[in-house]
């Protein structure tokens, strides 16, 4: 089916909730995607960070195909091997104690919000249920995670939002000013993704962790975009010198299959008990098999390569000195490029997409989230397109 035919069917039968580019993808390999007409694209978007090990990774393919031949789904009333093995790998590599599996990042964040409120209710009784989040944060598209999101642009149309959230700036004085006797937890992204690829200051993060421990607030870290190797360690918090009480994950965890969830520390292991939280498809065997393959591919050596690839992209962008682009921020292969006055990130992103480089926007920046397995050759092809298009 041609791109034009796909677009016509989409407009006829699909809710128009996305600002889709006039591009269709038919197949691909690693960070190279191909349209129905045969046009190649270098993928610096990875399905918004989902394709952690690229498109059609052979190790991932083999694991998923083998599981398809065995078992697609049973309910969580029974045990299956894949989710148990994946939980073991995630806990071992993160230093956390236990995992819960769901389907999306919003679901993971809803889970840790529920965890925090139940922890506080069990220990202190009613009235201590507020969660502090940060301005420019983004935590999901459900009514509750929109309420937690610290961007006014998302706070419209769907009133009333869930109560119990308060925003602060990313500094300790602002968090303390927003606090009160009703606080149960603080929820942060260590690099604010949708807000503009804004890394938090490490000193602030460590001070915040100490404040949470002092006041017995749960420290919740949203690792939906930063987790599963994206920043060059399995989770971003491992580069900030903290250990959260709980962290959410999603996007790249299953290498392209729908999966999300959260991890908790030992203190929170027994907070959620039978009947207090569940997910019908959570820990699905096929998605979990994909997740195990992702863990095998993302070895410690591969994570070091993620950091090296990110540094290489930053260095090449700086050497290009393209007039419409400014500083590069971020960690690993989660990079934001400032757009200078006179241009908009949407305009530049559209030009790159049309030229054959799939890119993203975030805040006022261009955003690059390529597969963690992207090769140097693919990086160079993508950056050559960028230089030719934007110079």
C-alpha positions as a LaTeX table, in Angstrom:
\begin{tabular}{lrrr}
\hline
Residue & $x$ (\AA) & $y$ (\AA) & $z$ (\AA) \\
\hline
Unk1 & 0.00 & 0.00 & 0.00 \\
Unk2 & 1.36 & 3.43 & $-0.91$ \\
Unk3 & 1.95 & 6.25 & 1.55 \\
Unk4 & $-0.88$ & 8.25 & $-0.02$ \\
Unk5 & $-3.32$ & 5.34 & 0.29 \\
Unk6 & $-2.36$ & 4.84 & 3.95 \\
Unk7 & $-2.92$ & 8.53 & 4.65 \\
Unk8 & $-6.36$ & 8.44 & 3.05 \\
Unk9 & $-7.44$ & 5.37 & 5.05 \\
Unk10 & $-6.08$ & 6.93 & 8.25 \\
Unk11 & $-8.09$ & 10.10 & 7.73 \\
Unk12 & $-11.23$ & 8.06 & 7.01 \\
Unk13 & $-11.08$ & 5.54 & 9.87 \\
Unk14 & $-8.69$ & 6.78 & 12.59 \\
Unk15 & $-9.25$ & 9.54 & 15.15 \\
Unk16 & $-7.08$ & 12.49 & 14.18 \\
Unk17 & $-5.30$ & 12.91 & 17.51 \\
Unk18 & $-1.75$ & 12.93 & 16.11 \\
Unk19 & 0.08 & 15.51 & 14.03 \\
Unk20 & 1.49 & 12.84 & 11.73 \\
Unk21 & 4.19 & 13.64 & 9.19 \\
Unk22 & 3.35 & 12.66 & 5.58 \\
Unk23 & 5.67 & 9.67 & 5.92 \\
Unk24 & 4.88 & 5.95 & 6.07 \\
Unk25 & 7.31 & 3.26 & 7.23 \\
Unk26 & 7.08 & $-0.23$ & 5.79 \\
Unk27 & 10.17 & $-2.04$ & 7.12 \\
Unk28 & 13.70 & $-1.46$ & 8.34 \\
Unk29 & 16.86 & $-2.70$ & 9.99 \\
Unk30 & 18.46 & $-1.23$ & 13.12 \\
Unk31 & 18.39 & 2.57 & 12.61 \\
Unk32 & 17.53 & 2.51 & 8.90 \\
Unk33 & 13.83 & 2.56 & 7.97 \\
Unk34 & 12.22 & 2.27 & 4.54 \\
Unk35 & 8.95 & 3.67 & 3.16 \\
Unk36 & 6.52 & 1.68 & 0.97 \\
Unk37 & 8.05 & 3.48 & $-2.01$ \\
Unk38 & 11.59 & 2.50 & $-1.02$ \\
Unk39 & 12.82 & 5.80 & 0.43 \\
Unk40 & 15.32 & 5.33 & 3.26 \\
Unk41 & 15.25 & 7.22 & 6.55 \\
Unk42 & 17.88 & 7.31 & 9.30 \\
Unk43 & 16.05 & 6.87 & 12.59 \\
Unk44 & 17.04 & 9.39 & 15.26 \\
Unk45 & 13.62 & 8.97 & 16.91 \\
Unk46 & 13.32 & 5.22 & 17.65 \\
Unk47 & 9.56 & 5.40 & 18.04 \\
Unk48 & 10.09 & 8.13 & 20.69 \\
Unk49 & 12.72 & 6.03 & 22.47 \\
Unk50 & 10.89 & 2.70 & 22.21 \\
Unk51 & 13.15 & 0.88 & 19.73 \\
Unk52 & 16.01 & 0.57 & 22.21 \\
Unk53 & 17.74 & $-2.21$ & 20.23 \\
Unk54 & 16.68 & $-0.97$ & 16.80 \\
Unk55 & 14.30 & $-2.37$ & 14.21 \\
Unk56 & 14.39 & $-6.14$ & 13.56 \\
Unk57 & 17.30 & $-6.86$ & 15.89 \\
Unk58 & 18.00 & $-10.58$ & 15.23 \\
Unk59 & 18.49 & $-11.50$ & 18.90 \\
Unk60 & 15.25 & $-9.78$ & 19.85 \\
Unk61 & 13.40 & $-11.30$ & 16.88 \\
Unk62 & 14.50 & $-14.83$ & 17.78 \\
Unk63 & 13.41 & $-14.44$ & 21.42 \\
Unk64 & 9.98 & $-13.05$ & 20.52 \\
Unk65 & 9.34 & $-15.64$ & 17.80 \\
Unk66 & 10.28 & $-18.48$ & 20.14 \\
Unk67 & 7.84 & $-17.19$ & 22.76 \\
Unk68 & 5.04 & $-16.79$ & 20.19 \\
Unk69 & 5.37 & $-20.52$ & 19.49 \\
Unk70 & 5.01 & $-21.34$ & 23.20 \\
Unk71 & 2.51 & $-19.02$ & 24.90 \\
Unk72 & 0.93 & $-15.64$ & 24.15 \\
Unk73 & $-0.89$ & $-14.89$ & 27.39 \\
Unk74 & $-2.25$ & $-16.21$ & 30.65 \\
Unk75 & $-3.61$ & $-14.13$ & 33.47 \\
Unk76 & $-1.57$ & $-12.99$ & 36.44 \\
Unk77 & $-3.38$ & $-15.61$ & 38.50 \\
Unk78 & $-0.64$ & $-17.98$ & 37.29 \\
Unk79 & 3.14 & $-17.91$ & 36.99 \\
Unk80 & 5.08 & $-17.75$ & 33.72 \\
Unk81 & 8.85 & $-17.77$ & 33.30 \\
Unk82 & 9.47 & $-14.67$ & 31.10 \\
Unk83 & 8.20 & $-11.96$ & 33.47 \\
Unk84 & 10.03 & $-13.55$ & 36.44 \\
Unk85 & 13.31 & $-13.63$ & 34.54 \\
Unk86 & 12.87 & $-10.05$ & 33.36 \\
Unk87 & 12.07 & $-8.85$ & 36.89 \\
Unk88 & 15.24 & $-10.53$ & 38.15 \\
Unk89 & 17.37 & $-8.79$ & 35.50 \\
Unk90 & 15.84 & $-5.36$ & 36.12 \\
Unk91 & 16.19 & $-5.62$ & 39.90 \\
Unk92 & 19.74 & $-6.96$ & 39.73 \\
Unk93 & 20.91 & $-4.21$ & 37.37 \\
Unk94 & 19.14 & $-1.39$ & 39.23 \\
Unk95 & 19.68 & $-2.33$ & 42.87 \\
Unk96 & 15.91 & $-2.28$ & 43.42 \\
Unk97 & 13.96 & $-4.99$ & 45.25 \\
Unk98 & 10.86 & $-5.88$ & 43.23 \\
Unk99 & 9.05 & $-5.11$ & 39.95 \\
Unk100 & 5.48 & $-4.57$ & 38.79 \\
Unk101 & 4.64 & $-4.88$ & 35.09 \\
Unk102 & 2.02 & $-2.94$ & 33.16 \\
Unk103 & 1.71 & $-1.63$ & 29.62 \\
Unk104 & 2.77 & 2.02 & 29.40 \\
Unk105 & 4.66 & 4.86 & 31.00 \\
Unk106 & 1.50 & 6.53 & 32.24 \\
Unk107 & 0.48 & 3.26 & 33.88 \\
Unk108 & 3.91 & 2.98 & 35.51 \\
Unk109 & 3.62 & 6.50 & 36.89 \\
Unk110 & 0.06 & 5.91 & 38.12 \\
Unk111 & 1.40 & 2.85 & 39.92 \\
Unk112 & 4.10 & 4.70 & 41.83 \\
Unk113 & 1.65 & 7.47 & 42.74 \\
Unk114 & $-0.69$ & 4.82 & 44.19 \\
Unk115 & 2.29 & 3.24 & 45.95 \\
Unk116 & 3.22 & 6.55 & 47.61 \\
Unk117 & $-0.30$ & 7.29 & 48.78 \\
Unk118 & $-0.81$ & 3.83 & 50.24 \\
Unk119 & 2.60 & 3.91 & 51.93 \\
Unk120 & 1.68 & 7.20 & 53.59 \\
Unk121 & $-1.87$ & 6.12 & 54.49 \\
Unk122 & $-0.66$ & 2.86 & 56.03 \\
Unk123 & 1.96 & 4.63 & 58.13 \\
Unk124 & 0.42 & 8.04 & 58.93 \\
Unk125 & $-3.31$ & 7.77 & 58.26 \\
Unk126 & $-5.45$ & 10.07 & 56.06 \\
Unk127 & $-4.44$ & 13.59 & 55.00 \\
Unk128 & $-0.88$ & 12.98 & 53.84 \\
Unk129 & $-1.41$ & 12.35 & 50.13 \\
Unk130 & 0.02 & 15.25 & 48.08 \\
Unk131 & 2.71 & 14.51 & 45.48 \\
Unk132 & 5.09 & 17.32 & 44.54 \\
Unk133 & 6.20 & 17.38 & 40.90 \\
Unk134 & 8.38 & 19.83 & 38.98 \\
Unk135 & 7.52 & 22.58 & 36.55 \\
Unk136 & 8.17 & 21.57 & 32.90 \\
Unk137 & 7.70 & 17.90 & 33.80 \\
Unk138 & 5.63 & 15.42 & 31.82 \\
Unk139 & 4.27 & 12.22 & 33.34 \\
Unk140 & 1.60 & 10.88 & 30.97 \\
Unk141 & $-1.75$ & 11.31 & 29.23 \\
Unk142 & $-4.23$ & 9.91 & 31.75 \\
Unk143 & $-6.25$ & 12.33 & 33.87 \\
Unk144 & $-4.04$ & 11.66 & 36.91 \\
Unk145 & $-0.68$ & 11.80 & 35.16 \\
Unk146 & $-1.76$ & 14.98 & 33.35 \\
Unk147 & $-2.54$ & 16.46 & 36.77 \\
Unk148 & 0.97 & 15.49 & 37.85 \\
Unk149 & 2.49 & 17.10 & 34.75 \\
Unk150 & 4.03 & 20.52 & 35.38 \\
Unk151 & 3.14 & 22.17 & 32.05 \\
Unk152 & 0.07 & 24.38 & 31.71 \\
Unk153 & $-0.30$ & 23.51 & 28.01 \\
Unk154 & $-1.53$ & 20.06 & 29.06 \\
Unk155 & $-3.93$ & 21.41 & 31.69 \\
Unk156 & $-6.92$ & 22.10 & 29.48 \\
Unk157 & $-10.08$ & 20.51 & 28.09 \\
Unk158 & $-10.37$ & 17.62 & 30.56 \\
Unk159 & $-11.40$ & 19.22 & 33.87 \\
Unk160 & $-11.68$ & 18.31 & 36.64 \\
Unk161 & $-8.22$ & 16.81 & 37.06 \\
Unk162 & $-7.23$ & 14.48 & 39.88 \\
Unk163 & $-6.43$ & 16.40 & 43.06 \\
Unk164 & $-3.35$ & 16.00 & 45.19 \\
Unk165 & $-0.50$ & 17.44 & 43.11 \\
Unk166 & 1.59 & 20.55 & 43.63 \\
Unk167 & 4.36 & 21.88 & 41.37 \\
Unk168 & 7.73 & 23.39 & 42.29 \\
Unk169 & 10.81 & 24.62 & 40.46 \\
Unk170 & 13.87 & 22.31 & 40.39 \\
Unk171 & 15.55 & 23.85 & 43.42 \\
Unk172 & 15.36 & 22.89 & 47.07 \\
Unk173 & 13.93 & 26.19 & 48.29 \\
Unk174 & 11.01 & 25.93 & 45.87 \\
Unk175 & 10.29 & 22.33 & 46.87 \\
Unk176 & 10.30 & 23.28 & 50.55 \\
Unk177 & 8.00 & 26.24 & 49.84 \\
Unk178 & 5.55 & 23.93 & 48.07 \\
Unk179 & 5.66 & 21.36 & 50.86 \\
Unk180 & 3.39 & 20.99 & 53.84 \\
Unk181 & 2.20 & 18.40 & 56.31 \\
Unk182 & 0.15 & 16.79 & 53.54 \\
Unk183 & 3.08 & 15.62 & 51.36 \\
Unk184 & 3.56 & 11.91 & 50.65 \\
Unk185 & 6.14 & 11.96 & 47.86 \\
Unk186 & 8.13 & 13.87 & 45.26 \\
Unk187 & 8.03 & 12.70 & 41.63 \\
Unk188 & 10.77 & 13.86 & 39.23 \\
Unk189 & 12.24 & 13.18 & 35.80 \\
Unk190 & 16.03 & 13.39 & 36.10 \\
Unk191 & 16.07 & 14.61 & 32.51 \\
Unk192 & 12.79 & 16.27 & 31.61 \\
Unk193 & 12.02 & 14.77 & 28.21 \\
Unk194 & 8.88 & 16.35 & 26.76 \\
Unk195 & 9.66 & 19.56 & 28.63 \\
Unk196 & 12.77 & 20.16 & 26.51 \\
Unk197 & 15.47 & 17.59 & 27.44 \\
Unk198 & 16.33 & 19.45 & 30.65 \\
Unk199 & 18.78 & 17.57 & 32.91 \\
Unk200 & 18.31 & 18.32 & 36.62 \\
Unk201 & 21.28 & 19.58 & 38.59 \\
Unk202 & 22.96 & 16.66 & 40.36 \\
Unk203 & 23.48 & 18.60 & 43.59 \\
Unk204 & 19.77 & 19.45 & 43.69 \\
Unk205 & 18.82 & 15.81 & 43.10 \\
Unk206 & 21.02 & 14.63 & 45.95 \\
Unk207 & 19.70 & 17.37 & 48.27 \\
Unk208 & 16.15 & 16.38 & 47.31 \\
Unk209 & 16.88 & 12.72 & 48.10 \\
Unk210 & 18.18 & 13.74 & 51.53 \\
Unk211 & 15.08 & 15.90 & 52.17 \\
Unk212 & 12.78 & 13.03 & 51.20 \\
Unk213 & 14.60 & 10.67 & 53.55 \\
Unk214 & 14.46 & 13.22 & 56.37 \\
Unk215 & 10.70 & 13.79 & 56.02 \\
Unk216 & 9.83 & 10.22 & 54.99 \\
Unk217 & 8.47 & 11.31 & 51.62 \\
Unk218 & 8.89 & 8.67 & 48.95 \\
Unk219 & 11.34 & 9.71 & 46.24 \\
Unk220 & 9.74 & 8.68 & 42.94 \\
Unk221 & 11.73 & 8.85 & 39.68 \\
Unk222 & 9.98 & 8.81 & 36.31 \\
Unk223 & 12.39 & 6.81 & 34.11 \\
Unk224 & 9.90 & 6.23 & 31.29 \\
Unk225 & 12.16 & 7.96 & 28.76 \\
Unk226 & 15.51 & 7.93 & 30.57 \\
Unk227 & 15.48 & 4.28 & 31.64 \\
Unk228 & 16.66 & 1.04 & 29.98 \\
Unk229 & 20.05 & 2.33 & 28.91 \\
Unk230 & 18.94 & 5.54 & 27.22 \\
Unk231 & 21.39 & 7.74 & 29.16 \\
Unk232 & 24.27 & 5.23 & 29.18 \\
Unk233 & 23.39 & 3.39 & 32.39 \\
Unk234 & 20.45 & 1.04 & 32.88 \\
Unk235 & 18.65 & 3.85 & 34.74 \\
Unk236 & 19.52 & 7.54 & 34.85 \\
Unk237 & 19.39 & 7.65 & 38.66 \\
Unk238 & 22.57 & 5.53 & 38.66 \\
Unk239 & 24.46 & 8.58 & 37.35 \\
Unk240 & 22.98 & 10.96 & 39.94 \\
Unk241 & 24.24 & 9.20 & 43.08 \\
Unk242 & 20.79 & 8.35 & 44.46 \\
Unk243 & 18.61 & 5.28 & 44.99 \\
Unk244 & 14.90 & 6.13 & 44.70 \\
Unk245 & 12.11 & 4.48 & 46.62 \\
Unk246 & 10.42 & 3.68 & 43.31 \\
Unk247 & 11.00 & 4.34 & 39.63 \\
Unk248 & 8.77 & 3.86 & 36.60 \\
Unk249 & 9.91 & 2.45 & 33.26 \\
Unk250 & 8.41 & 1.86 & 29.81 \\
Unk251 & 9.36 & 2.83 & 26.23 \\
Unk252 & 12.52 & 0.80 & 25.47 \\
Unk253 & 12.03 & $-1.96$ & 28.04 \\
Unk254 & 10.59 & $-4.53$ & 25.58 \\
Unk255 & 12.32 & $-3.28$ & 22.44 \\
Unk256 & 9.14 & $-2.28$ & 20.59 \\
Unk257 & 6.38 & $-4.23$ & 22.32 \\
Unk258 & 3.95 & $-2.51$ & 24.74 \\
Unk259 & 5.30 & $-2.75$ & 28.27 \\
Unk260 & 5.69 & $-0.48$ & 31.27 \\
Unk261 & 5.86 & $-0.79$ & 35.01 \\
Unk262 & 7.84 & 0.21 & 38.05 \\
Unk263 & 10.50 & $-0.94$ & 40.48 \\
Unk264 & 10.46 & $-0.46$ & 44.26 \\
Unk265 & 13.09 & $-0.60$ & 46.98 \\
Unk266 & 13.01 & $-2.89$ & 49.99 \\
Unk267 & 11.11 & $-0.33$ & 52.09 \\
Unk268 & 8.22 & $-0.38$ & 49.62 \\
Unk269 & 8.23 & $-4.07$ & 48.72 \\
Unk270 & 5.11 & $-4.93$ & 50.76 \\
Unk271 & 3.06 & $-1.75$ & 50.32 \\
Unk272 & 0.91 & $-2.96$ & 47.43 \\
Unk273 & $-0.83$ & $-6.19$ & 48.41 \\
Unk274 & $-3.19$ & $-8.56$ & 46.54 \\
Unk275 & $-6.21$ & $-6.63$ & 45.31 \\
Unk276 & $-4.63$ & $-3.15$ & 45.60 \\
Unk277 & $-3.05$ & $-3.01$ & 42.14 \\
Unk278 & $-3.21$ & $-5.05$ & 38.93 \\
Unk279 & $-2.86$ & $-5.00$ & 35.15 \\
Unk280 & $-4.51$ & $-7.57$ & 32.85 \\
Unk281 & $-1.73$ & $-7.59$ & 30.26 \\
Unk282 & 1.09 & $-6.76$ & 32.68 \\
Unk283 & 4.05 & $-9.14$ & 32.34 \\
Unk284 & 2.69 & $-10.59$ & 29.09 \\
Unk285 & 4.99 & $-13.48$ & 28.07 \\
Unk286 & 5.74 & $-12.16$ & 24.57 \\
Unk287 & 6.52 & $-8.64$ & 25.76 \\
Unk288 & 8.60 & $-10.05$ & 28.63 \\
Unk289 & 10.54 & $-12.27$ & 26.22 \\
Unk290 & 11.34 & $-9.14$ & 24.21 \\
Unk291 & 12.41 & $-7.45$ & 27.45 \\
Unk292 & 14.79 & $-10.28$ & 28.35 \\
Unk293 & 16.39 & $-10.00$ & 24.90 \\
Unk294 & 16.80 & $-6.24$ & 25.38 \\
Unk295 & 18.62 & $-6.89$ & 28.67 \\
Unk296 & 20.93 & $-9.40$ & 26.99 \\
Unk297 & 21.74 & $-7.01$ & 24.14 \\
Unk298 & 22.31 & $-4.02$ & 26.44 \\
Unk299 & 25.38 & $-5.40$ & 28.16 \\
Unk300 & 27.55 & $-3.15$ & 30.34 \\
Unk301 & 29.89 & $-2.76$ & 27.36 \\
Unk302 & 26.98 & $-1.71$ & 25.14 \\
Unk303 & 25.93 & 0.88 & 27.72 \\
Unk304 & 29.44 & 2.34 & 27.64 \\
Unk305 & 29.08 & 2.54 & 23.87 \\
Unk306 & 25.82 & 4.48 & 24.33 \\
Unk307 & 27.76 & 7.15 & 26.23 \\
Unk308 & 30.48 & 7.18 & 23.57 \\
Unk309 & 27.94 & 7.49 & 20.73 \\
Unk310 & 26.25 & 10.39 & 22.50 \\
Unk311 & 29.58 & 12.16 & 22.92 \\
Unk312 & 30.39 & 11.55 & 19.24 \\
Unk313 & 27.08 & 13.09 & 18.10 \\
Unk314 & 27.61 & 16.10 & 20.37 \\
Unk315 & 31.14 & 16.63 & 19.08 \\
Unk316 & 30.12 & 16.41 & 15.43 \\
Unk317 & 27.22 & 18.82 & 15.94 \\
Unk318 & 29.53 & 21.32 & 17.62 \\
Unk319 & 32.06 & 21.02 & 14.80 \\
Unk320 & 29.35 & 21.68 & 12.19 \\
Unk321 & 28.52 & 25.08 & 13.73 \\
Unk322 & 25.15 & 25.18 & 11.93 \\
Unk323 & 23.73 & 28.73 & 12.25 \\
Unk324 & 20.20 & 27.72 & 13.30 \\
Unk325 & 21.38 & 25.34 & 16.04 \\
Unk326 & 22.84 & 26.07 & 19.48 \\
Unk327 & 24.05 & 24.04 & 22.44 \\
Unk328 & 23.51 & 20.30 & 22.82 \\
Unk329 & 22.23 & 19.02 & 26.17 \\
Unk330 & 21.29 & 15.66 & 27.59 \\
Unk331 & 22.99 & 12.38 & 28.48 \\
Unk332 & 23.89 & 9.31 & 26.44 \\
Unk333 & 21.55 & 9.02 & 23.45 \\
Unk334 & 18.92 & 11.35 & 24.89 \\
Unk335 & 19.97 & 14.64 & 23.34 \\
Unk336 & 18.34 & 18.04 & 22.92 \\
Unk337 & 19.64 & 20.64 & 20.48 \\
Unk338 & 18.79 & 24.29 & 21.06 \\
Unk339 & 17.18 & 26.13 & 18.14 \\
Unk340 & 18.34 & 29.71 & 17.67 \\
Unk341 & 16.04 & 32.71 & 17.35 \\
Unk342 & 14.51 & 33.05 & 13.92 \\
Unk343 & 13.71 & 29.37 & 13.52 \\
Unk344 & 11.34 & 26.94 & 15.23 \\
Unk345 & 12.05 & 23.35 & 16.15 \\
Unk346 & 8.91 & 22.18 & 14.34 \\
Unk347 & 10.04 & 23.82 & 11.12 \\
Unk348 & 13.52 & 22.32 & 11.34 \\
Unk349 & 12.21 & 18.89 & 12.34 \\
Unk350 & 9.84 & 18.82 & 9.36 \\
Unk351 & 12.72 & 19.66 & 7.03 \\
Unk352 & 14.87 & 16.88 & 8.50 \\
Unk353 & 12.06 & 14.32 & 8.27 \\
Unk354 & 11.45 & 15.21 & 4.63 \\
Unk355 & 15.17 & 14.96 & 3.87 \\
Unk356 & 15.44 & 11.47 & 5.35 \\
Unk357 & 16.36 & 11.98 & 9.01 \\
Unk358 & 13.62 & 11.13 & 11.49 \\
Unk359 & 13.91 & 13.54 & 14.42 \\
Unk360 & 11.69 & 14.80 & 17.24 \\
Unk361 & 10.90 & 18.00 & 19.09 \\
Unk362 & 10.77 & 18.68 & 22.84 \\
Unk363 & 10.00 & 22.04 & 24.36 \\
Unk364 & 11.74 & 24.48 & 22.02 \\
Unk365 & 14.53 & 22.03 & 21.10 \\
Unk366 & 15.17 & 19.37 & 18.52 \\
Unk367 & 15.34 & 15.98 & 20.22 \\
Unk368 & 17.34 & 12.93 & 19.18 \\
Unk369 & 16.55 & 9.47 & 20.64 \\
Unk370 & 18.17 & 7.01 & 18.20 \\
Unk371 & 18.26 & 3.27 & 18.84 \\
Unk372 & 20.95 & 2.45 & 21.38 \\
Unk373 & 22.37 & $-0.01$ & 18.84 \\
Unk374 & 22.75 & 2.63 & 16.09 \\
Unk375 & 26.02 & 2.16 & 14.21 \\
Unk376 & 28.62 & 4.85 & 13.58 \\
Unk377 & 27.84 & 4.58 & 9.88 \\
Unk378 & 24.15 & 5.28 & 10.54 \\
Unk379 & 25.04 & 8.17 & 12.85 \\
Unk380 & 27.25 & 9.69 & 10.16 \\
Unk381 & 24.54 & 9.28 & 7.50 \\
Unk382 & 22.04 & 11.01 & 9.76 \\
Unk383 & 24.35 & 13.85 & 10.66 \\
Unk384 & 25.32 & 14.33 & 7.02 \\
Unk385 & 21.61 & 14.73 & 6.17 \\
Unk386 & 21.27 & 17.21 & 9.04 \\
Unk387 & 24.26 & 19.26 & 7.90 \\
Unk388 & 23.16 & 19.33 & 4.27 \\
Unk389 & 19.57 & 20.20 & 5.16 \\
Unk390 & 20.10 & 22.85 & 7.84 \\
Unk391 & 23.28 & 24.56 & 6.68 \\
\hline
\end{tabular}
